[in-house]
Amino acid sequence: MKVSRIIAGTIRTLLYIVLAIFLLAAGLVGVLYSPWSQELVRKAIVAKASSLPGGEFSLDAFSLRFPLKVQLRGLAVVAHGDTVIGAESLDADVALLPLLVGRARLDGATARRVRYQQGSPDSVMYMTLQADSVGLAPASVSLGDMDISLSDGTIAGARVAIYLKPDTSAPTPPAPPTRMSISLDNLALKDFEYTMRLMPSIDTLTAYIPADSMASAALWTIQIDSIAFEDSRALYTTAGVKPLPGLDFGYIEVGQLDLTLKDFYNRATTLRLPLQFSGRERSGVDLSAEGELDIDSVGLSFKNFVLRTPEGTKADFHGHLGMGDMVNNPDIPLGITLDGAFSPSDLSKMFPAFSPYLAGIPTASDILLGLKAEGTSGKIDIDRFELKLNKCLTLKADGSVDNIMNPAAMGGDISLSGNIINVNTLKNKLLDPATAKSLAIPPMTLAGRVQMKAGAAQGRLSARTKGGQIKLDGRWNSRRESYAATVN
């Protein structure tokens, strides 16, 4: 009897312990899922997050349903003053067991009226996103190494805008890398609009997707088979630049523009534009050209371009041009390689100051030009310059020019060389018959030098016969408007 009472008492005690544990667990669950305790949790979260340096946090409502269904209302996060994350509502179904092994798994999550901002309008990069809804199902995050895996995602009613500007600040050491990896199996886009500005090269580039999907998390890519514009206008310049008369490479404007793009490609900040166009440049030159224009965050490049005009000009050229204000920033890279024949009438429109000297030259085949120059807006080296005029005069030059886009501050040092073979054809076109007949010019070699400083130029050019006799010795100074010449 005593043994049976001991057994019964033991069983009764164990039942009380089990009941007590159950009542405690039920009480804890009841407290955990009760509205008043969840309100205390919300206030504690807001207070803790808002106390962190450089951040602001607000949350209007927090709700937790069994087992781990989370509902947030009125979520807003501001980090470091220029990064904003917000949502009108967020519903997430969190799996409980994976948390025990350090992995957060969402069986499903939906955010509505989502907004995201990185940077500010005056930042080098400014990005904004607004979306009606963003959904994930399922998704998981390894809390140890931030390995994020997304199976299916949906973005609906989204407007994404990225604004990029040249970075003129001094370089700083890179921040230590943060370990993170993101994999995405499928992303569906509905009513999605993407806008990018890459000033000063691209004012606005917009793409709209009614409905489509992406099979991976690759960088955003836009490809267009062909697109054409008629009777348009194009302008390449920097804000505030006032164009010089004639052709100004810092202010290129083409009207009556017919433009065709083929195999257009845009990925992040990189654009490839194989193009053909015809139009009238601001200087008055009617032209057509074809080639490839590449633009990225550093600048633009011209590749395999061929330029033609109705007056007979034909030139092959390639080069590159950096971004920014070439007048005030001396470090912008630029370069060009060019070979071609140029119509005198086209050159008169491009460079009005030389029009009196070009008037007597009949055709483009009489003016051949080769040029290779490389450097920056502050100093450009002329590696090759060769001008052949009317098959009777050859002039070569090499040296450097400083501040080429700022005439008031232009400087440089250029050496000249060349030869005169036979000027009879040219003098008969430029002079009246009596003067041309009385003037005899033998074959000669040319040598000279041009020096520029603070926008003023002075130079010297001499011509010698085969026997070494000086036939011409000329000097000039543009600032004093003085010229001197000796002719034997």
Summary of the structure (lengths in Angstrom):
residues: 488
radius of gyration: 36.8
end to end distance: 148.9
largest distance: 153.6
contacts: 1370
relative contact order: 0.05
helix: 17%
strand: 56%
